[in-house]
Amino acid sequence: MSRFLVFVLFFSFALHSFAQDSIPKKTYHIKRTETPPKIDGILDDDVWKDAEIATNFIQFRPSIGNTLPDYQKTEVKMVYDDEAIYVSAYLRDKPENIMRQFTSRDNFGINDFFIIAINPNNDGQNDTYFVVFPNGNQADAIANPSVGEDYSWNAVWQNAAKVVNDGWIVEVKIPYRTLRFTNQEVPTWGIQFHRQFRKTRKQYTWNAFDPTKGYIGLYAGEMKGLKNIHPPTRLILYPFASTVIRNRDGETTDEYNFGMDVKYGITENFTLDATLVPDFSQAGFDNLQLNLGPFEQTFSEQRQFFTEGVDLFNKGNLFFSRRIGNSPSGSVNVADNEEVTDFPDEVKLINAVKVSGRTKNGLGIGFFNAITEKTKATIRNNDTGEFRKEVVEPLTNYNIMVVDQQFNQNSSISLINTNVTRDGSGFRDANVTALVADIVNKKNTMNIDAQFKMSNRNLTTGTETGLNSFFAIRKISGKFRYSFDHSFSNTKFDINDLGLNFRNNFNNFGADASYQIFEPTKKLNQFRVNTFVNYRRLYDPSVFTEVNFGVNVFGVLKESLMAFGVDAFLAPGKQFDYFEPRDFDNKRFFTIENQFNVGGFISTDYNKTFALDLNANFSTFFEDNQGYTRYRIRFEPRVRVNEKCIVVFNSSLNVENNRRGYANNSNGLANEIVFGQRDQIEFVNRLSANYSFNAFNTLNLTFRHYWTTVDYDDTPYFLQENGRLEQSLNTFENLGLGDSNVNFSTWNLDFSYTWQFGPGSFLTALYRNQIFNQTAASTATYFNSLNRLFEEPINHTLSVRMVYFIDYNNVKNIFRSKKRNRNINS
């Protein structure tokens, strides 16, 4: 039976074989107002006097079902007009118990919080969160079962918060432009309110929530009473101007950028996002580190356009946005008398657009397109001194299309296609298609996750087709849970033109089981233990590679709120690594035995002035003639200086002794795969500090220094056909293999000031510097290496960027108001 047929049968079974539990829902009746309230955190507006009250909040963490005491009573009111929904909340508490710390946007920090969750489709799956903290900071997110809570999504809305003698007060204005809804005369929306008491970590919702099963969006109440509201014209412009001044080794350059990002509501539910003149000058540094492994080193996305509103495009894990504008895909053909004088590190993005949205019936559609420019390397002829250019990346188009149908308030099935087209002979094109199903039965107790993917790459040698599949069935309710999974990939599966997969060629099986508590015990607020086992094979040849199992424990103490965890991992017997030798065509492998790892952590209560995170880890192989050991420790103290300032320092040390691995100079000896035994020290220090003058003015400092040395023994090892290593009688030097020792060091510093001078409008000034050094001085000490690092040229960058928010509706209203005034005066 084909994998696709099995996929369809399981999908049909899950779709039709269960009956749905009834979910009790509260109802809030919202009233229209002709006089909107002033958003100032003072509840003296007449509009609040007759508004219905949402109260009787119910606890779901750490206990379930408790009600609030009178001194913490919570009352929420809502009204609406033709422009927005207005919310007020009276959150009673003792002022000395209210945790409040100024943070940057979307940073929860050490704060109590109040969340308004709105779902215009009332489908249990697509919520929009608006979060307010006692100090007036705000956060927002879109939330659904596929992505969880995505706080990279940002909207422009208004809030005010004020601490009073018996608690704190919130007022919020949520413009309709921030929501996606169809034009209905009398709609019913999903509505939920959350409140957290940071000091005790207790959390409550207005409509009761059962954390033992189901997605939280299923437990929203309903809001009725909206009449004749109409989605506004959603046209938002973000014009920007930026300047960047760079200095390196006494040479100064500057650049000036002007452009605009646009958000336009094509229909009531679908939005076009476009960056017309891309400007990523203030994207953060990547955390570089030395990579000794067989797989590429990757970094998280730093560019806002590629992190905001991409939940649909992440379906099936086919989209890795760092591929767009990354290093060129081509190489340079150089003659014996030539050298490359300039090979670009990245490809310039010309423009990018995305269209996404979801209908009332749960059909989500996403379209993404980006274009990068033709990029050339420069080659010099050493005999004539002439220069020539060679294309290393042609004009390239990146495209994604997603269709995602949600149903049953908890399930979805998706079809995704990605395409990369390069305009030039000798450069590959790529296309990937995936069918993805995430099915939960109507009782919210069982889940089926199934994926089938096919990749096609048009190479100079012809089209190469690869296949990949994943299937898992899980119990997702109750204290005891379990899952079984299978994953498969043939040798040709490759999505790395626009996606990210580190390896292919596998046929793996796995299972896990867990137990967790949902009610506090005498000493514990939370506790969870998880065990797993994995059995791994290659697809071609069909051979065993590894079996491993382990256990993870996590808990939070009741009194001190200290979190702790312990984990252990064992891969017993012989394990066969087909990737460390870097000889994929000949299927060579490296044999290790009895890998063992154990570790743990503690994390004290962040509410305190001083808090500490501490991690420790130990690894080894129980194998004859193999003395490998690894020790890791991470130490992270944090200090809350006051409500406006927090400082966090992180220091980690990793020491590996007698590790045997592939040597970077293996190509120096024909017909041999050369390994070496090495010692590595890795030392990383980070410092971050945040000072907020108020909710709109913030200073941030971030510093990171990464240092590592890799010192190889003098004599190499040769990999044998049975996967074992045979030590050479000669040294690396005598065999002409060169030096694989490394001393690698980087330094990054960011210092920024951000001012929100208007709704959605920001001015950011950023200074940063960066230093990099790599040598073969593997025995140099830390301080000697640091001194050598500061002898390198320092890259200084100063940038200033201003973004202004323009809502078409506000501009239109201004002109209408002026026209009315002229008519009155005439």
DOMARGU-831989 format. One line per 4 residues: number of its first residue (from 1); their letters; for each residue x, y, z of C-alpha. Coordinates in steps of 0.05 Angstrom, whole numbers. Example, Ala and Ser with C-alpha at 12.3 -4.5 7.8 and 13.67 -1.06 7.14 Angstrom:
BEGIN
1 = AS = 246 -90 156 | 273 -21 143 .
//
This chain:
BEGIN
1 = MSRF = 0 0 0 | 29 68 -19 | 46 120 34 | -3 168 2 .
5 = LVFV = -61 119 8 | -44 106 81 | -42 181 91 | -112 189 62 .
9 = LFFS = -141 130 101 | -116 157 168 | -141 226 150 | -211 200 134 .
13 = FALH = -212 158 197 | -194 217 241 | -243 262 207 | -305 218 216 .
17 = SFAQ = -296 172 275 | -306 215 337 | -361 256 368 | -348 325 396 .
21 = DSIP = -351 344 469 | -395 403 485 | -356 464 508 | -394 512 555 .
25 = KKTY = -388 583 531 | -404 648 566 | -435 704 525 | -418 778 528 .
29 = HIKR = -469 827 499 | -432 888 473 | -466 955 464 | -457 1009 412 .
33 = TETP = -434 1079 434 | -438 1145 399 | -386 1176 445 | -323 1134 450 .
37 = PKID = -283 1135 515 | -218 1172 524 | -162 1121 528 | -127 1147 591 .
41 = GILD = -134 1092 644 | -188 1131 681 | -257 1100 681 | -297 1164 686 .
45 = DDVW = -328 1161 616 | -404 1156 614 | -399 1099 564 | -375 1051 618 .
49 = KDAE = -434 1062 665 | -484 1019 626 | -436 969 594 | -444 896 612 .
53 = IATN = -392 867 660 | -351 805 645 | -328 776 712 | -323 711 752 .
57 = FIQF = -255 692 724 | -234 619 732 | -163 594 747 | -129 544 701 .
61 = RPSI = -57 548 725 | -28 520 769 | -95 497 798 | -159 487 758 .
65 = GNTL = -227 516 774 | -212 564 831 | -246 632 832 | -214 699 849 .
69 = PDYQ = -218 727 920 | -255 793 928 | -191 835 933 | -170 808 864 .
73 = KTEV = -238 813 831 | -234 827 756 | -286 865 716 | -283 876 641 .
77 = KMVY = -328 920 599 | -334 930 523 | -368 978 475 | -361 992 401 .
81 = DDEA = -372 1043 347 | -361 1047 273 | -285 1053 281 | -264 1006 337 .
85 = IYVS = -278 962 397 | -263 993 465 | -245 952 527 | -237 971 599 .
89 = AYLR = -213 926 655 | -211 938 730 | -159 888 756 | -162 891 831 .
93 = DKPE = -102 872 873 | -57 898 928 | -10 949 894 | 51 920 928 .
97 = NIMR = 37 853 895 | 32 880 824 | 94 862 785 | 113 916 734 .
101 = QFTS = 176 924 694 | 186 969 633 | 205 928 572 | 208 934 497 .
105 = RDNF = 147 917 456 | 125 843 457 | 171 829 516 | 132 802 575 .
109 = GIND = 189 815 624 | 172 809 698 | 100 833 693 | 29 819 710 .
113 = FFII = -11 821 646 | -81 825 617 | -98 794 549 | -157 807 503 .
117 = AINP = -164 749 454 | -211 763 395 | -233 714 341 | -278 747 289 .
121 = NNDG = -289 680 254 | -307 646 321 | -273 583 294 | -233 564 356 .
125 = QNDT = -167 567 318 | -150 638 297 | -143 687 354 | -114 757 356 .
129 = YFVV = -81 775 423 | -76 845 451 | -34 846 515 | -28 903 565 .
133 = FPNG = 21 908 623 | 14 951 686 | 67 1000 663 | 31 1013 596 .
137 = NQAD = 75 970 552 | 39 928 501 | 46 863 462 | 5 831 407 .
141 = AIAN = 4 765 370 | -35 719 325 | -48 650 354 | -69 584 324 .
145 = PSVG = -54 510 336 | -2 508 281 | 44 564 304 | 23 574 376 .
149 = EDYS = 30 647 395 | 67 688 342 | 90 754 373 | 128 775 311 .
153 = WNAV = 60 799 285 | 49 873 301 | -12 919 296 | -24 991 314 .
157 = WQNA = -74 1001 371 | -80 1044 433 | -78 1028 507 | -69 1061 574 .
161 = AKVV = -55 1030 642 | -55 1061 711 | -39 1031 780 | -89 1053 833 .
165 = NDGW = -95 1040 908 | -135 975 898 | -105 947 834 | -94 970 763 .
169 = IVEV = -138 995 707 | -133 983 632 | -166 1018 574 | -157 995 502 .
173 = KIPY = -179 1017 433 | -176 962 380 | -188 992 311 | -223 946 261 .
177 = RTLR = -163 952 215 | -124 906 263 | -175 850 253 | -196 807 194 .
181 = FTNQ = -272 797 188 | -326 792 136 | -382 843 127 | -439 815 169 .
185 = EVPT = -500 850 197 | -504 812 263 | -439 772 274 | -419 729 333 .
189 = WGIQ = -345 734 351 | -302 692 397 | -278 730 458 | -233 711 517 .
193 = FHRQ = -197 749 572 | -134 725 608 | -103 752 672 | -36 731 703 .
197 = FRKT = -10 747 772 | 65 745 761 | 83 741 834 | 47 674 844 .
201 = RKQY = 45 653 770 | -30 642 776 | -70 650 712 | -144 659 701 .
205 = TWNA = -192 664 642 | -261 693 637 | -289 631 602 | -265 568 636 .
209 = FDPT = -206 532 603 | -189 458 610 | -113 452 603 | -115 376 603 .
213 = KGYI = -138 374 531 | -151 416 470 | -124 482 443 | -139 543 486 .
217 = GLYA = -177 578 430 | -232 525 435 | -251 552 504 | -267 624 484 .
221 = GEMK = -334 655 501 | -377 690 450 | -389 763 438 | -458 783 411 .
225 = GLKN = -489 850 397 | -446 877 341 | -490 907 287 | -475 937 219 .
229 = IHPP = -400 943 228 | -360 944 164 | -287 926 151 | -250 991 136 .
233 = TRLI = -206 1004 77 | -142 973 101 | -86 1013 70 | -27 1027 115 .
237 = LYPF = 37 1059 93 | 104 1056 129 | 150 1106 95 | 220 1104 123 .
241 = ASTV = 287 1140 118 | 353 1113 143 | 426 1130 141 | 484 1083 155 .
245 = IRNR = 556 1104 167 | 609 1049 168 | 682 1054 187 | 733 998 179 .
249 = DGET = 807 1006 188 | 803 1081 177 | 760 1078 115 | 690 1109 122 .
253 = TDEY = 630 1097 77 | 559 1122 82 | 492 1106 51 | 423 1137 52 .
257 = NFGM = 359 1099 41 | 287 1119 29 | 230 1072 18 | 164 1046 40 .
261 = DVKY = 130 984 66 | 56 975 49 | -2 936 78 | -65 935 36 .
265 = GITE = -129 898 49 | -145 867 -19 | -210 839 9 | -242 836 77 .
269 = NFTL = -198 778 98 | -137 781 53 | -78 828 60 | -21 847 14 .
273 = DATL = 46 862 49 | 102 891 6 | 171 919 19 | 181 965 -41 .
277 = VPDF = 252 986 -24 | 281 936 25 | 322 963 82 | 351 914 132 .
281 = SQAG = 408 959 157 | 388 949 230 | 380 873 228 | 417 841 286 .
285 = FDNL = 484 805 285 | 486 730 275 | 516 691 333 | 575 663 296 .
289 = QLNL = 610 601 322 | 661 551 296 | 628 495 258 | 664 428 259 .
293 = GPFE = 604 386 241 | 582 357 174 | 521 402 167 | 515 475 148 .
297 = QTFS = 513 529 201 | 448 567 201 | 421 628 238 | 352 654 256 .
301 = EQRQ = 317 707 214 | 331 779 236 | 292 817 182 | 222 838 205 .
305 = FFTE = 188 829 138 | 207 755 138 | 186 743 211 | 119 778 213 .
309 = GVDL = 55 744 189 | 88 683 159 | 49 629 196 | 17 603 132 .
313 = FNKG = 83 601 96 | 115 559 151 | 67 502 139 | 106 438 126 .
317 = NLFF = 172 471 145 | 191 485 73 | 208 558 81 | 275 581 109 .
321 = SRRI = 275 656 94 | 350 663 104 | 358 631 35 | 332 696 4 .
325 = GNSP = 390 745 1 | 439 694 28 | 507 678 -4 | 507 663 -79 .
329 = SGSV = 491 592 -101 | 544 591 -156 | 620 584 -156 | 676 614 -197 .
333 = NVAD = 718 580 -250 | 789 606 -240 | 849 592 -285 | 918 578 -256 .
337 = NEEV = 939 651 -267 | 876 681 -236 | 851 697 -166 | 783 718 -138 .
341 = TDFP = 789 789 -111 | 716 799 -92 | 665 745 -78 | 600 775 -50 .
345 = DEVK = 576 749 18 | 503 761 2 | 454 775 -55 | 414 839 -55 .
349 = LINA = 338 834 -48 | 302 876 -100 | 232 870 -71 | 185 821 -36 .
353 = VKVS = 109 814 -29 | 63 768 9 | -12 759 5 | -47 720 60 .
357 = GRTK = -113 713 95 | -168 665 114 | -242 663 96 | -300 656 144 .
361 = NGLG = -303 582 126 | -232 570 148 | -197 569 80 | -128 601 86 .
365 = IGFF = -90 623 24 | -19 649 22 | 24 675 -35 | 96 698 -26 .
369 = NAIT = 144 725 -79 | 213 755 -74 | 265 774 -127 | 340 780 -118 .
373 = EKTK = 387 815 -166 | 441 787 -210 | 506 782 -171 | 577 777 -197 .
377 = ATIR = 645 760 -169 | 709 796 -190 | 770 756 -216 | 839 785 -229 .
381 = NNDT = 888 759 -282 | 955 759 -246 | 994 761 -311 | 959 820 -344 .
385 = GEFR = 928 854 -284 | 861 855 -318 | 795 843 -282 | 734 805 -305 .
389 = KEVV = 665 791 -275 | 631 724 -269 | 558 713 -249 | 553 673 -184 .
393 = EPLT = 478 684 -175 | 431 704 -232 | 366 743 -226 | 326 696 -182 .
397 = NYNI = 252 690 -164 | 228 657 -100 | 156 637 -95 | 110 602 -44 .
401 = MVVD = 37 583 -52 | -3 554 7 | -75 530 12 | -97 511 82 .
405 = QQFN = -167 487 102 | -185 487 175 | -245 448 203 | -276 420 267 .
409 = QNSS = -245 479 305 | -181 438 316 | -156 408 250 | -127 429 183 .
413 = ISLI = -102 401 117 | -53 440 74 | -22 439 5 | 43 478 -2 .
417 = NTNV = 87 491 -62 | 154 528 -64 | 191 547 -126 | 259 577 -141 .
421 = TRDG = 273 600 -213 | 342 624 -232 | 349 664 -296 | 412 634 -326 .
425 = SGFR = 441 571 -357 | 484 529 -311 | 443 548 -249 | 393 501 -218 .
429 = DANV = 318 512 -208 | 279 478 -153 | 207 460 -136 | 179 428 -74 .
433 = TALV = 107 405 -61 | 78 381 5 | 12 354 31 | 5 365 106 .
437 = ADIV = -50 343 153 | -57 360 227 | -120 323 250 | -149 323 320 .
441 = NKKN = -211 283 338 | -271 322 362 | -260 300 434 | -190 332 431 .
445 = TMNI = -157 269 457 | -120 242 396 | -78 275 342 | -52 252 274 .
449 = DAQF = 4 291 241 | 19 268 170 | 64 299 117 | 83 278 47 .
453 = KMSN = 135 319 9 | 166 315 -60 | 225 357 -84 | 247 368 -157 .
457 = RNLT = 313 401 -175 | 330 417 -247 | 405 405 -250 | 452 407 -310 .
461 = TGTE = 449 330 -307 | 373 328 -309 | 315 330 -260 | 327 299 -192 .
465 = TGLN = 265 279 -152 | 264 266 -78 | 211 240 -30 | 200 252 44 .
469 = SFFA = 144 232 92 | 126 237 165 | 70 204 204 | 55 209 279 .
473 = IRKI = -4 190 322 | -9 220 391 | -52 219 453 | -58 293 472 .
477 = SGKF = -102 293 533 | -97 274 606 | -38 265 652 | -9 205 614 .
481 = RYSF = 6 217 540 | 43 179 486 | 61 181 412 | 89 138 356 .
485 = DHSF = 122 165 294 | 156 146 229 | 199 190 184 | 227 174 116 .
489 = SNTK = 271 207 63 | 305 180 2 | 374 202 -20 | 349 254 -71 .
493 = FDIN = 304 295 -25 | 331 366 -22 | 292 430 -5 | 352 474 10 .
497 = DLGL = 341 524 -46 | 285 556 -5 | 279 509 55 | 324 476 105 .
501 = NFRN = 338 403 115 | 405 382 144 | 403 311 119 | 364 261 78 .
505 = NFNN = 368 185 68 | 334 158 131 | 280 110 153 | 267 124 227 .
509 = FGAD = 218 101 280 | 204 134 347 | 160 131 408 | 152 171 471 .
513 = ASYQ = 110 173 534 | 100 228 586 | 66 241 652 | 48 310 679 .
517 = IFEP = 8 340 735 | -46 392 726 | -58 407 799 | -4 429 849 .
521 = TKKL = 21 379 900 | 46 395 969 | 114 416 941 | 106 424 866 .
525 = NQFR = 69 474 822 | 87 437 758 | 118 370 743 | 129 331 678 .
529 = VNTF = 170 270 660 | 180 247 588 | 214 185 560 | 231 169 488 .
533 = VNYR = 263 116 444 | 287 122 372 | 307 69 322 | 343 96 261 .
537 = RLYD = 362 66 194 | 388 90 127 | 341 83 68 | 397 68 19 .
541 = PSVF = 430 22 36 | 377 -5 83 | 421 -12 144 | 416 2 218 .
545 = TEVN = 450 65 243 | 429 79 314 | 382 65 372 | 376 113 430 .
549 = FGVN = 331 127 489 | 326 178 544 | 286 214 598 | 272 287 613 .
553 = VFGV = 244 314 679 | 218 384 690 | 187 415 752 | 172 480 789 .
557 = LKES = 173 484 865 | 111 511 898 | 140 558 950 | 203 585 918 .
561 = LMAF = 179 580 845 | 247 553 826 | 246 512 762 | 291 451 754 .
565 = GVDA = 304 397 703 | 344 333 692 | 356 295 628 | 394 232 609 .
569 = FLAP = 409 201 541 | 440 134 521 | 456 105 452 | 476 34 471 .
573 = GKQF = 520 -11 430 | 551 6 362 | 525 68 326 | 542 81 253 .
577 = DYFE = 551 154 231 | 547 161 155 | 555 237 157 | 619 252 196 .
581 = PRDF = 664 221 141 | 635 270 88 | 636 213 37 | 563 208 19 .
585 = DNKR = 572 177 -50 | 610 117 -25 | 567 109 39 | 627 108 85 .
589 = FFTI = 612 109 159 | 645 121 226 | 632 74 284 | 623 96 357 .
593 = ENQF = 598 58 417 | 555 71 479 | 545 146 476 | 520 174 543 .
597 = NVGG = 497 243 564 | 469 270 629 | 452 341 649 | 409 386 691 .
601 = FIST = 390 457 707 | 360 503 759 | 326 570 748 | 308 613 808 .
605 = DYNK = 249 660 813 | 257 718 763 | 211 760 807 | 268 770 856 .
609 = TFAL = 318 826 851 | 372 774 837 | 359 709 799 | 404 654 773 .
613 = DLNA = 402 602 717 | 452 546 722 | 461 489 672 | 511 431 673 .
617 = NFST = 521 373 625 | 569 313 618 | 579 267 558 | 624 208 543 .
621 = FFED = 631 143 503 | 638 77 540 | 686 48 489 | 754 14 493 .
625 = NQGY = 813 59 475 | 767 120 471 | 777 171 526 | 726 222 502 .
629 = TRYR = 694 268 553 | 655 332 548 | 636 381 603 | 589 439 594 .
633 = IRFE = 568 491 644 | 526 554 636 | 521 609 689 | 469 665 680 .
637 = PRVR = 457 715 736 | 405 770 726 | 392 833 766 | 329 874 767 .
641 = VNEK = 360 940 786 | 291 972 788 | 226 973 748 | 262 1008 691 .
645 = CIVV = 327 970 687 | 348 897 682 | 417 868 670 | 431 796 648 .
649 = FNSS = 500 764 642 | 510 696 610 | 575 656 612 | 583 586 584 .
653 = LNVE = 642 539 581 | 647 476 539 | 708 431 545 | 717 369 500 .
657 = NNRR = 776 322 508 | 799 267 461 | 743 276 410 | 756 239 345 .
661 = GYAN = 727 271 283 | 738 289 211 | 798 333 198 | 787 393 154 .
665 = NSNG = 848 378 111 | 825 307 91 | 832 322 17 | 907 327 24 .
669 = LANE = 917 251 21 | 888 212 -37 | 842 152 -23 | 842 165 51 .
673 = IVFG = 790 196 98 | 831 230 152 | 807 238 223 | 842 270 281 .
677 = QRDQ = 837 268 357 | 826 338 384 | 814 378 447 | 767 437 444 .
681 = IEFV = 753 494 492 | 694 539 478 | 681 600 521 | 623 648 508 .
685 = NRLS = 604 711 547 | 541 753 535 | 515 815 569 | 448 848 557 .
689 = ANYS = 421 909 592 | 355 946 583 | 335 1014 610 | 266 1043 596 .
693 = FNAF = 252 1116 611 | 178 1100 600 | 136 1056 554 | 160 1095 493 .
697 = NTLN = 234 1107 504 | 284 1050 513 | 359 1039 514 | 387 970 498 .
701 = LTFR = 457 943 504 | 478 875 478 | 548 846 478 | 575 777 458 .
705 = HYWT = 645 749 457 | 655 679 429 | 723 644 434 | 743 573 418 .
709 = TVDY = 807 534 406 | 814 466 373 | 880 430 384 | 893 365 346 .
713 = DDTP = 942 311 366 | 1002 307 321 | 984 240 289 | 922 230 245 .
717 = YFLQ = 875 170 241 | 853 136 176 | 781 113 170 | 775 39 154 .
721 = ENGR = 720 3 114 | 690 -24 179 | 682 46 207 | 739 40 256 .
725 = LEQS = 800 86 259 | 872 65 250 | 925 111 278 | 981 132 231 .
729 = LNTF = 1054 124 248 | 1068 191 216 | 1048 261 236 | 1001 309 200 .
733 = ENLG = 1062 350 181 | 1103 291 154 | 1044 269 111 | 1036 339 83 .
737 = LGDS = 966 347 111 | 978 416 139 | 950 445 204 | 878 435 226 .
741 = NVNF = 886 472 292 | 841 533 303 | 837 594 347 | 770 627 330 .
745 = STWN = 743 690 362 | 687 740 349 | 662 802 385 | 595 838 374 .
749 = LDFS = 567 898 409 | 500 933 398 | 477 996 433 | 410 1025 412 .
753 = YTWQ = 358 1078 430 | 286 1070 408 | 233 1124 412 | 161 1111 395 .
757 = FGPG = 140 1182 378 | 71 1164 352 | 25 1104 342 | 65 1055 299 .
761 = SFLT = 120 1107 288 | 191 1096 312 | 259 1129 311 | 317 1082 324 .
765 = ALYR = 390 1101 332 | 439 1042 333 | 514 1037 343 | 548 971 334 .
769 = NQIF = 618 944 326 | 645 876 306 | 713 842 306 | 733 774 279 .
773 = NQTA = 798 734 282 | 817 663 263 | 887 633 268 | 921 566 280 .
777 = ASTA = 946 586 349 | 907 532 385 | 949 533 448 | 941 608 460 .
781 = TYFN = 907 628 526 | 841 665 530 | 872 733 547 | 927 726 494 .
785 = SLNR = 872 710 443 | 831 769 467 | 891 816 458 | 903 789 389 .
789 = LFEE = 829 799 372 | 833 873 388 | 892 881 342 | 845 866 284 .
793 = PINH = 808 923 249 | 742 940 283 | 679 947 241 | 641 1008 267 .
797 = TLSV = 570 1021 244 | 524 1078 263 | 453 1078 235 | 391 1120 245 .
801 = RMVY = 323 1098 219 | 256 1131 223 | 190 1096 206 | 124 1134 203 .
805 = FIDY = 56 1102 207 | 2 1128 159 | -69 1100 160 | -108 1117 97 .
809 = NNVK = -172 1123 138 | -142 1176 183 | -118 1216 123 | -186 1209 90 .
813 = NIFR = -221 1234 153 | -176 1295 157 | -195 1316 87 | -268 1303 100 .
817 = SKKR = -265 1345 163 | -232 1402 125 | -285 1398 71 | -341 1401 122 .
821 = NRNI = -309 1462 155 | -304 1497 88 | -378 1483 74 | -398 1510 142 .
825 = NS = -357 1573 134 | -385 1585 64 .
//
